[in-house]
Amino acid sequence: MWEKIRVVFTIPELRQKIFLTLALLAVYRVGFWIPLPIFDASRVQQRMADAGTNEGFAKVLNQVAMFSGSNLSNATIFGLGIMPYISASIIFQLLASVWKPLEELQKEGESGRKKINEYTRYATVVICLFQSWFYVRVMVGNPAEGTSDVIPDLLVDGQLPFSWYMIAVITMTCGTVFLMWLGEQIDEYGIGNGISLLIMANILASMPRALGNLVGPLLNGEITLGGQMGVEKLILLVGLFVAVVYGVVFIYKGQRRIKMQSAKHVRGRRVYGGMSQYLPLKVNQAGVMPIIFASSLLLFPALFFGWLGRATDNLTLQDIGNSLSQNDAFTHNFLFVVLIYFFCYFWTAVTFNPKDMAENLKSWGNFIPGYRPGRRTADYLEKVMMRITYVGAAFLAVVAIAPTIVASFAQIDPTLASFYGGTSLLIAVSVAVDLVQKIDSHLVMRNYKGLTE
Protein backbone atom coordinates (compact mmCIF):
# COMPACT_ATOMS: atom_id res chain seq x y z
CA MET A 1 0.00 0.00 0.00
CA TRP A 2 2.81 2.42 0.87
CA GLU A 3 4.47 1.61 -2.44
CA LYS A 4 1.28 2.56 -4.31
CA ILE A 5 1.09 5.84 -2.41
CA ARG A 6 4.73 6.53 -3.28
CA VAL A 7 3.97 5.91 -6.95
CA VAL A 8 1.12 8.42 -6.80
CA PHE A 9 3.52 11.21 -5.75
CA THR A 10 6.18 10.23 -8.32
CA ILE A 11 3.89 11.29 -11.20
CA PRO A 12 4.48 15.06 -11.59
CA GLU A 13 1.07 15.95 -13.01
CA LEU A 14 -0.84 13.94 -10.42
CA ARG A 15 1.33 15.26 -7.58
CA GLN A 16 0.66 18.83 -8.71
CA LYS A 17 -3.10 18.21 -8.82
CA ILE A 18 -3.13 16.72 -5.31
CA PHE A 19 -1.08 19.54 -3.75
CA LEU A 20 -3.20 22.18 -5.49
CA THR A 21 -6.37 20.54 -4.20
CA LEU A 22 -4.98 20.43 -0.65
CA ALA A 23 -3.94 24.10 -0.87
CA LEU A 24 -7.40 25.21 -2.03
CA LEU A 25 -9.05 23.18 0.74
CA ALA A 26 -6.71 24.88 3.24
CA VAL A 27 -7.88 28.28 1.94
CA TYR A 28 -11.47 27.15 2.47
CA ARG A 29 -10.79 26.11 6.07
CA VAL A 30 -8.97 29.39 6.85
CA GLY A 31 -11.84 31.50 5.55
CA PHE A 32 -14.20 29.27 7.50
CA TRP A 33 -13.12 31.08 10.71
CA ILE A 34 -12.92 34.71 9.53
CA PRO A 35 -15.83 36.53 11.23
CA LEU A 36 -18.08 39.09 9.59
CA PRO A 37 -16.87 42.67 10.21
CA ILE A 38 -19.98 43.73 12.16
CA PHE A 39 -19.93 41.01 14.83
CA ASP A 40 -17.87 40.47 17.97
CA ALA A 41 -16.53 36.94 17.43
CA SER A 42 -16.15 36.13 21.15
CA ARG A 43 -19.74 37.19 21.91
CA VAL A 44 -21.08 35.15 18.97
CA GLN A 45 -19.28 32.04 20.19
CA GLN A 46 -20.56 32.53 23.73
CA ARG A 47 -24.11 33.02 22.47
CA MET A 48 -23.95 29.86 20.39
CA ALA A 49 -22.50 27.93 23.34
CA ASP A 50 -25.48 29.06 25.43
CA ALA A 51 -27.83 28.17 22.56
CA GLY A 52 -26.35 24.67 22.55
CA THR A 53 -28.66 23.93 25.46
CA ASN A 54 -31.54 24.43 22.99
CA GLU A 55 -31.44 21.01 21.42
CA GLY A 56 -33.69 21.90 18.49
CA PHE A 57 -31.70 25.01 17.55
CA ALA A 58 -28.42 23.10 17.72
CA LYS A 59 -29.86 20.34 15.53
CA VAL A 60 -30.84 22.84 12.85
CA LEU A 61 -27.35 24.35 12.72
CA ASN A 62 -25.62 20.96 12.72
CA GLN A 63 -28.00 19.49 10.15
CA VAL A 64 -27.58 22.40 7.73
CA ALA A 65 -23.80 22.58 8.22
CA MET A 66 -23.45 18.83 7.67
CA PHE A 67 -24.53 18.74 4.02
CA SER A 68 -23.81 22.34 2.95
CA GLY A 69 -20.23 22.99 4.10
CA SER A 70 -21.43 26.04 6.05
CA ASN A 71 -20.62 27.56 9.45
CA LEU A 72 -23.81 29.27 10.56
CA SER A 73 -22.95 29.11 14.24
CA ASN A 74 -19.96 31.51 14.08
CA ALA A 75 -21.13 34.26 11.64
CA THR A 76 -18.14 34.00 9.28
CA ILE A 77 -17.60 35.16 5.70
CA PHE A 78 -18.18 31.57 4.56
CA GLY A 79 -21.18 31.24 6.88
CA LEU A 80 -23.57 30.13 4.11
CA GLY A 81 -21.05 27.70 2.68
CA ILE A 82 -22.07 26.35 -0.72
CA MET A 83 -25.66 25.76 0.39
CA PRO A 84 -27.09 28.37 -2.06
CA TYR A 85 -25.20 26.79 -4.97
CA ILE A 86 -26.48 23.33 -4.04
CA SER A 87 -30.03 24.69 -3.79
CA ALA A 88 -29.75 26.38 -7.21
CA SER A 89 -28.33 23.18 -8.77
CA ILE A 90 -31.19 21.09 -7.39
CA ILE A 91 -33.76 23.63 -8.61
CA PHE A 92 -32.42 23.59 -12.18
CA GLN A 93 -32.08 19.81 -12.17
CA LEU A 94 -35.75 19.49 -11.22
CA LEU A 95 -36.80 22.16 -13.72
CA ALA A 96 -34.89 20.40 -16.51
CA SER A 97 -37.16 17.37 -16.07
CA VAL A 98 -40.44 19.30 -16.29
CA TRP A 99 -39.71 22.49 -18.29
CA LYS A 100 -39.30 21.96 -22.03
CA PRO A 101 -36.78 24.77 -22.83
CA LEU A 102 -34.36 23.57 -20.12
CA GLU A 103 -34.85 19.95 -21.18
CA GLU A 104 -33.93 20.82 -24.78
CA LEU A 105 -30.99 22.89 -23.56
CA GLN A 106 -29.76 19.92 -21.54
CA LYS A 107 -29.79 17.73 -24.67
CA GLU A 108 -27.50 20.11 -26.58
CA GLY A 109 -24.45 18.62 -24.90
CA GLU A 110 -21.50 20.66 -23.66
CA SER A 111 -22.83 24.04 -24.87
CA GLY A 112 -26.19 23.44 -23.18
CA ARG A 113 -24.51 22.34 -19.96
CA LYS A 114 -22.43 25.53 -19.87
CA LYS A 115 -25.54 27.64 -20.37
CA ILE A 116 -27.36 25.86 -17.51
CA ASN A 117 -24.29 26.34 -15.29
CA GLU A 118 -24.40 30.06 -16.10
CA TYR A 119 -28.06 30.25 -15.06
CA THR A 120 -27.20 28.28 -11.90
CA ARG A 121 -24.55 30.84 -10.93
CA TYR A 122 -26.98 33.73 -11.36
CA ALA A 123 -29.57 31.90 -9.27
CA THR A 124 -26.91 31.25 -6.61
CA VAL A 125 -26.26 34.98 -6.21
CA VAL A 126 -29.99 35.71 -5.86
CA ILE A 127 -30.44 32.94 -3.26
CA CYS A 128 -27.34 34.20 -1.40
CA LEU A 129 -28.74 37.71 -1.13
CA PHE A 130 -32.01 36.48 0.39
CA GLN A 131 -30.47 33.91 2.74
CA SER A 132 -27.67 36.20 3.95
CA TRP A 133 -30.11 39.07 4.60
CA PHE A 134 -32.36 36.78 6.67
CA TYR A 135 -29.36 35.33 8.53
CA VAL A 136 -27.86 38.74 9.35
CA ARG A 137 -31.22 40.05 10.58
CA VAL A 138 -31.55 37.08 12.94
CA MET A 139 -27.96 37.38 14.18
CA VAL A 140 -28.17 41.14 14.75
CA GLY A 141 -31.26 40.69 16.91
CA ASN A 142 -32.30 43.78 18.89
CA PRO A 143 -29.29 45.86 19.93
CA ALA A 144 -31.47 48.22 21.97
CA GLU A 145 -32.37 45.36 24.33
CA GLY A 146 -28.78 44.16 24.63
CA THR A 147 -29.49 40.85 22.83
CA SER A 148 -27.19 41.55 19.88
CA ASP A 149 -23.62 40.45 19.16
CA VAL A 150 -22.88 43.51 17.00
CA ILE A 151 -19.74 45.52 17.83
CA PRO A 152 -21.04 48.41 20.03
CA ASP A 153 -18.99 51.08 18.23
CA LEU A 154 -20.99 50.46 15.03
CA LEU A 155 -24.38 51.23 16.58
CA VAL A 156 -26.08 54.57 15.93
CA ASP A 157 -28.87 55.46 18.39
CA GLY A 158 -28.96 51.83 19.51
CA GLN A 159 -29.47 50.48 15.98
CA LEU A 160 -27.19 49.09 13.27
CA PRO A 161 -27.14 51.34 10.18
CA PHE A 162 -28.48 49.91 6.92
CA SER A 163 -25.08 50.31 5.25
CA TRP A 164 -23.53 47.81 7.67
CA TYR A 165 -26.36 45.36 6.91
CA MET A 166 -25.50 45.59 3.22
CA ILE A 167 -21.78 45.15 3.92
CA ALA A 168 -22.47 41.92 5.84
CA VAL A 169 -24.89 40.65 3.15
CA ILE A 170 -22.49 41.40 0.28
CA THR A 171 -19.58 39.86 2.23
CA MET A 172 -21.46 36.58 2.78
CA THR A 173 -22.63 36.54 -0.85
CA CYS A 174 -19.08 37.07 -2.09
CA GLY A 175 -17.90 34.32 0.28
CA THR A 176 -20.30 31.80 -1.25
CA VAL A 177 -19.43 32.90 -4.81
CA PHE A 178 -15.74 32.52 -3.93
CA LEU A 179 -16.37 28.97 -2.66
CA MET A 180 -18.25 28.20 -5.88
CA TRP A 181 -15.23 29.45 -7.85
CA LEU A 182 -12.92 27.46 -5.55
CA GLY A 183 -14.84 24.26 -6.32
CA GLU A 184 -14.62 24.94 -10.05
CA GLN A 185 -10.85 25.44 -9.80
CA ILE A 186 -10.53 22.06 -8.08
CA ASP A 187 -12.64 20.50 -10.85
CA GLU A 188 -10.47 22.01 -13.58
CA TYR A 189 -6.95 22.01 -12.15
CA GLY A 190 -7.13 19.73 -9.11
CA ILE A 191 -8.46 16.23 -8.62
CA GLY A 192 -11.91 15.12 -7.54
CA ASN A 193 -15.22 16.93 -7.47
CA GLY A 194 -14.60 20.37 -5.95
CA ILE A 195 -18.01 20.96 -4.35
CA SER A 196 -18.10 17.46 -2.87
CA LEU A 197 -14.58 17.83 -1.48
CA LEU A 198 -15.54 21.09 0.26
CA ILE A 199 -18.47 19.35 1.94
CA MET A 200 -16.32 16.36 2.92
CA ALA A 201 -13.67 18.67 4.40
CA ASN A 202 -16.33 20.23 6.60
CA ILE A 203 -17.55 16.79 7.73
CA LEU A 204 -14.08 15.46 8.50
CA ALA A 205 -13.20 18.64 10.42
CA SER A 206 -15.58 17.51 13.16
CA MET A 207 -13.80 14.16 13.53
CA PRO A 208 -10.95 15.29 15.86
CA ARG A 209 -13.41 16.73 18.39
CA ALA A 210 -15.58 13.62 18.26
CA LEU A 211 -12.58 11.32 18.68
CA GLY A 212 -11.28 13.53 21.50
CA ASN A 213 -14.54 13.03 23.39
CA LEU A 214 -14.04 9.27 23.08
CA VAL A 215 -10.27 8.96 23.55
CA GLY A 216 -10.17 11.43 26.49
CA PRO A 217 -12.04 9.14 28.92
CA LEU A 218 -10.00 6.19 27.64
CA LEU A 219 -6.68 7.90 28.46
CA ASN A 220 -8.00 9.01 31.85
CA GLY A 221 -8.85 5.43 32.73
CA GLU A 222 -12.60 6.09 32.83
CA ILE A 223 -13.25 3.35 30.24
CA THR A 224 -12.66 -0.01 31.87
CA LEU A 225 -13.78 -3.57 31.27
CA GLY A 226 -17.40 -3.97 32.33
CA GLY A 227 -17.98 -0.24 32.92
CA GLN A 228 -20.80 1.86 31.54
CA MET A 229 -18.64 2.58 28.49
CA GLY A 230 -16.51 -0.53 28.74
CA VAL A 231 -13.62 -1.68 26.60
CA GLU A 232 -15.78 -4.43 25.10
CA LYS A 233 -18.32 -1.82 23.97
CA LEU A 234 -15.53 0.28 22.48
CA ILE A 235 -14.25 -2.72 20.49
CA LEU A 236 -17.81 -3.39 19.32
CA LEU A 237 -18.13 0.22 18.14
CA VAL A 238 -14.88 0.00 16.16
CA GLY A 239 -16.01 -3.24 14.51
CA LEU A 240 -19.42 -1.72 13.78
CA PHE A 241 -17.80 1.32 12.17
CA VAL A 242 -15.70 -0.89 9.86
CA ALA A 243 -18.81 -2.93 8.95
CA VAL A 244 -20.87 0.19 8.18
CA VAL A 245 -18.14 1.70 5.98
CA TYR A 246 -17.76 -1.62 4.15
CA GLY A 247 -21.52 -1.80 3.59
CA VAL A 248 -21.66 1.80 2.33
CA VAL A 249 -18.86 1.15 -0.18
CA PHE A 250 -20.45 -2.15 -1.25
CA ILE A 251 -23.86 -0.61 -1.95
CA TYR A 252 -22.41 2.60 -3.41
CA LYS A 253 -20.48 0.60 -6.03
CA GLY A 254 -23.22 -2.02 -6.43
CA GLN A 255 -24.68 -2.40 -9.92
CA ARG A 256 -27.32 -4.42 -11.68
CA ARG A 257 -25.78 -5.40 -15.03
CA ILE A 258 -28.26 -5.95 -17.83
CA LYS A 259 -26.98 -7.98 -20.76
CA MET A 260 -27.00 -6.03 -24.00
CA GLN A 261 -26.36 -7.12 -27.59
CA SER A 262 -25.19 -4.90 -30.43
CA ALA A 263 -26.66 -5.42 -33.91
CA LYS A 264 -24.49 -6.86 -36.69
CA HIS A 265 -23.55 -4.62 -39.62
CA VAL A 266 -22.06 -5.94 -42.86
CA ARG A 267 -19.53 -3.67 -44.56
CA GLY A 268 -18.15 -5.32 -47.68
CA ARG A 269 -16.80 -8.68 -46.60
CA ARG A 270 -16.56 -7.75 -42.95
CA VAL A 271 -19.16 -8.09 -40.21
CA TYR A 272 -19.14 -5.48 -37.46
CA GLY A 273 -20.97 -5.54 -34.12
CA GLY A 274 -22.74 -8.53 -32.65
CA MET A 275 -20.80 -8.26 -29.36
CA SER A 276 -22.30 -8.72 -25.90
CA GLN A 277 -22.04 -5.84 -23.46
CA TYR A 278 -23.57 -4.86 -20.14
CA LEU A 279 -25.71 -1.88 -19.19
CA PRO A 280 -24.86 -0.99 -15.55
CA LEU A 281 -27.66 0.38 -13.35
CA LYS A 282 -26.59 1.64 -9.92
CA VAL A 283 -28.38 0.16 -6.91
CA ASN A 284 -28.27 3.52 -5.13
CA GLN A 285 -29.24 5.72 -8.06
CA ALA A 286 -30.49 8.58 -5.88
CA GLY A 287 -27.28 9.03 -3.83
CA VAL A 288 -27.65 11.01 -0.59
CA MET A 289 -30.45 13.29 -1.80
CA PRO A 290 -33.32 11.25 -0.23
CA ILE A 291 -31.72 11.50 3.24
CA ILE A 292 -31.16 15.25 2.83
CA PHE A 293 -34.76 15.85 1.75
CA ALA A 294 -36.25 13.54 4.38
CA SER A 295 -34.21 14.93 7.28
CA SER A 296 -35.02 18.53 6.28
CA LEU A 297 -38.72 17.73 5.92
CA LEU A 298 -38.79 16.22 9.42
CA LEU A 299 -36.52 18.71 11.16
CA PHE A 300 -38.15 22.05 10.42
CA PRO A 301 -41.81 21.00 11.04
CA ALA A 302 -40.72 19.48 14.38
CA LEU A 303 -39.14 22.80 15.40
CA PHE A 304 -42.11 24.81 14.11
CA PHE A 305 -44.78 22.77 15.93
CA GLY A 306 -42.69 22.67 19.11
CA TRP A 307 -42.19 26.44 19.06
CA LEU A 308 -45.85 27.11 18.20
CA GLY A 309 -47.03 24.75 20.93
CA ARG A 310 -44.89 26.45 23.59
CA ALA A 311 -45.89 29.93 22.37
CA THR A 312 -49.63 29.14 22.49
CA ASP A 313 -49.38 26.69 25.41
CA ASN A 314 -51.07 24.05 23.25
CA LEU A 315 -50.24 20.49 24.38
CA THR A 316 -51.47 18.96 21.11
CA LEU A 317 -49.02 20.98 19.02
CA GLN A 318 -46.21 20.14 21.46
CA ASP A 319 -47.03 16.44 21.13
CA ILE A 320 -46.88 16.73 17.34
CA GLY A 321 -43.49 18.44 17.58
CA ASN A 322 -42.18 15.75 19.93
CA SER A 323 -43.45 12.99 17.63
CA LEU A 324 -41.63 14.48 14.65
CA SER A 325 -38.42 15.05 16.62
CA GLN A 326 -35.98 12.46 17.88
CA ASN A 327 -37.51 12.68 21.35
CA ASP A 328 -39.89 9.96 20.13
CA ALA A 329 -37.34 7.66 18.49
CA PHE A 330 -39.82 5.09 17.13
CA THR A 331 -42.17 7.60 15.46
CA HIS A 332 -39.27 9.69 14.14
CA ASN A 333 -37.45 6.69 12.66
CA PHE A 334 -40.67 5.30 11.13
CA LEU A 335 -41.48 8.60 9.41
CA PHE A 336 -37.83 8.96 8.41
CA VAL A 337 -37.85 5.56 6.66
CA VAL A 338 -41.16 6.29 4.88
CA LEU A 339 -39.88 9.64 3.58
CA ILE A 340 -36.58 8.09 2.45
CA TYR A 341 -38.46 5.50 0.37
CA PHE A 342 -40.66 8.22 -1.13
CA PHE A 343 -37.77 10.50 -2.06
CA CYS A 344 -35.68 7.58 -3.38
CA TYR A 345 -38.35 6.78 -5.96
CA PHE A 346 -39.01 10.47 -6.61
CA TRP A 347 -35.36 11.39 -7.21
CA THR A 348 -34.75 8.26 -9.30
CA ALA A 349 -37.74 9.17 -11.48
CA VAL A 350 -36.25 12.66 -11.95
CA THR A 351 -32.70 11.57 -12.79
CA PHE A 352 -33.38 8.28 -14.62
CA ASN A 353 -35.46 8.33 -17.82
CA PRO A 354 -35.95 4.77 -19.19
CA LYS A 355 -37.62 6.09 -22.36
CA ASP A 356 -34.59 8.21 -23.32
CA MET A 357 -32.24 5.36 -22.46
CA ALA A 358 -34.22 2.94 -24.64
CA GLU A 359 -34.15 5.44 -27.53
CA ASN A 360 -30.39 5.88 -27.13
CA LEU A 361 -29.84 2.13 -27.18
CA LYS A 362 -31.94 1.89 -30.34
CA SER A 363 -30.04 4.71 -32.07
CA TRP A 364 -26.71 3.08 -31.17
CA GLY A 365 -27.82 -0.24 -32.62
CA ASN A 366 -27.98 -2.02 -29.25
CA PHE A 367 -30.82 -4.10 -27.82
CA ILE A 368 -31.63 -6.20 -24.76
CA PRO A 369 -32.15 -9.87 -25.73
CA GLY A 370 -35.82 -10.87 -25.42
CA TYR A 371 -37.18 -7.29 -25.58
CA ARG A 372 -38.00 -5.31 -28.67
CA PRO A 373 -36.30 -1.91 -28.99
CA GLY A 374 -38.38 1.06 -27.96
CA ARG A 375 -41.32 0.86 -25.58
CA ARG A 376 -40.78 -2.77 -24.49
CA THR A 377 -37.17 -2.01 -23.57
CA ALA A 378 -38.20 1.14 -21.68
CA ASP A 379 -40.82 -0.80 -19.69
CA TYR A 380 -38.27 -3.47 -18.82
CA LEU A 381 -35.67 -0.91 -17.68
CA GLU A 382 -38.29 0.86 -15.56
CA LYS A 383 -39.33 -2.43 -13.91
CA VAL A 384 -35.70 -3.30 -13.10
CA MET A 385 -35.02 0.18 -11.70
CA MET A 386 -38.13 -0.01 -9.49
CA ARG A 387 -36.86 -3.28 -7.97
CA ILE A 388 -33.27 -2.22 -7.32
CA THR A 389 -34.44 1.18 -5.99
CA TYR A 390 -36.37 -0.71 -3.30
CA VAL A 391 -33.08 -2.31 -2.18
CA GLY A 392 -31.21 1.01 -2.40
CA ALA A 393 -33.90 2.75 -0.33
CA ALA A 394 -33.70 0.02 2.32
CA PHE A 395 -29.92 0.53 2.52
CA LEU A 396 -30.34 4.30 2.89
CA ALA A 397 -32.98 3.81 5.58
CA VAL A 398 -30.70 1.55 7.63
CA VAL A 399 -27.76 3.94 7.33
CA ALA A 400 -29.97 6.95 8.16
CA ILE A 401 -31.32 5.59 11.46
CA ALA A 402 -28.01 3.97 12.47
CA PRO A 403 -26.71 7.07 14.39
CA THR A 404 -29.86 7.19 16.54
CA ILE A 405 -29.60 3.49 17.37
CA VAL A 406 -25.85 3.62 18.08
CA ALA A 407 -26.14 6.77 20.25
CA SER A 408 -28.95 5.29 22.35
CA PHE A 409 -27.29 1.88 22.64
CA ALA A 410 -23.75 3.00 23.48
CA GLN A 411 -24.65 6.27 25.25
CA ILE A 412 -22.04 8.19 23.24
CA ASP A 413 -21.79 11.70 21.82
CA PRO A 414 -24.20 12.19 18.85
CA THR A 415 -21.33 13.80 16.90
CA LEU A 416 -19.38 10.56 17.18
CA ALA A 417 -22.48 8.47 16.44
CA SER A 418 -22.94 10.37 13.15
CA PHE A 419 -19.85 8.57 11.83
CA TYR A 420 -21.81 5.30 12.07
CA GLY A 421 -24.36 6.41 9.48
CA GLY A 422 -26.41 9.27 8.18
CA THR A 423 -25.70 11.85 5.53
CA SER A 424 -22.21 12.68 6.77
CA LEU A 425 -20.91 9.12 6.43
CA LEU A 426 -22.53 8.64 3.01
CA ILE A 427 -21.04 11.86 1.66
CA ALA A 428 -17.58 11.18 3.10
CA VAL A 429 -17.41 7.61 1.77
CA SER A 430 -18.89 8.40 -1.66
CA VAL A 431 -16.50 11.33 -2.18
CA ALA A 432 -13.54 9.23 -1.01
CA VAL A 433 -14.46 6.40 -3.43
CA ASP A 434 -14.84 8.88 -6.30
CA LEU A 435 -11.47 10.43 -5.44
CA VAL A 436 -9.73 7.04 -5.41
CA GLN A 437 -11.30 6.15 -8.78
CA LYS A 438 -9.99 9.37 -10.35
CA ILE A 439 -6.50 8.74 -8.95
CA ASP A 440 -6.69 5.19 -10.32
CA SER A 441 -7.53 6.52 -13.79
CA HIS A 442 -4.30 8.57 -13.78
CA LEU A 443 -2.28 5.55 -12.61
CA VAL A 444 -3.78 3.11 -15.13
CA MET A 445 -3.25 5.60 -17.96
CA ARG A 446 0.48 5.48 -17.16
CA ASN A 447 0.55 1.67 -16.88
CA TYR A 448 0.66 1.59 -13.06
CA LYS A 449 -1.57 -0.54 -10.84
CA GLY A 450 -4.49 1.28 -9.26
CA LEU A 451 -4.86 1.85 -5.54
CA THR A 452 -7.72 -0.65 -5.32
CA GLU A 453 -5.98 -3.47 -7.21
Sequence and secondary structure as in RCSB ss.txt:
>XXXX:A:sequence
MWEKIRVVFTIPELRQKIFLTLALLAVYRVGFWIPLPIFDASRVQQRMADAGTNEGFAKVLNQVAMFSGSNLSNA
TIFGLGIMPYISASIIFQLLASVWKPLEELQKEGESGRKKINEYTRYATVVICLFQSWFYVRVMVGNPAEGTSDV
IPDLLVDGQLPFSWYMIAVITMTCGTVFLMWLGEQIDEYGIGNGISLLIMANILASMPRALGNLVGPLLNGEITL
GGQMGVEKLILLVGLFVAVVYGVVFIYKGQRRIKMQSAKHVRGRRVYGGMSQYLPLKVNQAGVMPIIFASSLLLF
PALFFGWLGRATDNLTLQDIGNSLSQNDAFTHNFLFVVLIYFFCYFWTAVTFNPKDMAENLKSWGNFIPGYRPGR
RTADYLEKVMMRITYVGAAFLAVVAIAPTIVASFAQIDPTLASFYGGTSLLIAVSVAVDLVQKIDSHLVMRNYKG
LTE
>XXXX:A:secstr
 HHHHHHHHHSHHHHHHHHHHHHHHHHHHHHTT B TTB HHHHHHHHHHHTTSHHHHHHHHHHHHHH   TTTT
BTTTTTTHHHHHHHHHHHHHHHH HHHHHHHTTTHHHHHHHHHHHHHHHHHHHHHHHHHHHHHHH  GGGT   B
 GGG BTTB  HHHHHHHHHHHHHHHHHHHHHHHHHHHHSSS HHHHHHHHHHHTTHHHHHHHHHHHHHTT   T
TSTT HHHHHHHHHHHHHHHHHHHHHHT EEEEEEEE  EEETTEEE   EEEEEEETTTTTTHHHHHHHHHHHH
HHHHHHHHHHHHT HHHHHHHHHHSTTSHHHHHHHHHHHHHHHHHHHHHHH  HHHHHHHHHHTTEE TTS TTH
HHHHHHHHHHHHHHHHHHHHHHHHHHHHHHHHHHHT  HHHHGGGSHHHHHHHHHHHHHHHHHHHHHHHHTT   
TT 
